[in-house]
């Protein structure tokens, strides 16, 4: 497990311990003081189902600190993660899922945990730009996409018969295309600022990492021109020959690559 994941899980555990040590006059703790684990879980679940996510989070936190073992605690962690996500706290949801996977690797719901982790990363746009500008997957910070791909890929590989696997496979295909297109966006940007080596690096990522994506043709075209700009005519010719071999009818064989518009909100790439 990476140090960042360990830190995130540690912070989640600390937050749960703080709930346990909080003021005894806390209304949720007072309300649930004499409840059985089954009643506490049922009320937590009903609150979640009624879309009162902030209150459900408090119930689940009490559940985890009061009854930290057993099937209710295990399911409660997954429910808590989902409640965090629905409450627009994805940064809290992912560490809870990682904690669940780390503590209960043989749990029967581990496939759901992986799916939920992938789904949250898949949907999490890390800000307002996507909401107001219509960004698609490829125009976002790639880190969440990579994490989503890892979770979905682990689900598909380890649990091929899971009911979540078909949708995970579909999202993997979307992610691969999006990540390839994202690399093209970055290559285009580097070409505009004449950072040709960086453009070649991004284009090569498309060719090697996403060879079945529809962006390989443009990646090769970028490399042809970038190498030419760098005065490396032998490498430019090599990429031209690659284009002839793989895309014999490409328009780039008639006309060299020309930069397309880059969305204004993609300037940081």
Helices and strands as residue ranges (DSSP letters): H 3-20, H 27-31, H 37-49, H 53-66, H 71-86, H 90-103, H 110-123, H 129-133, G 137-139, H 142-158, H 165-192, H 196-209, H 216-229, H 233-246, G 251-253, G 264-266
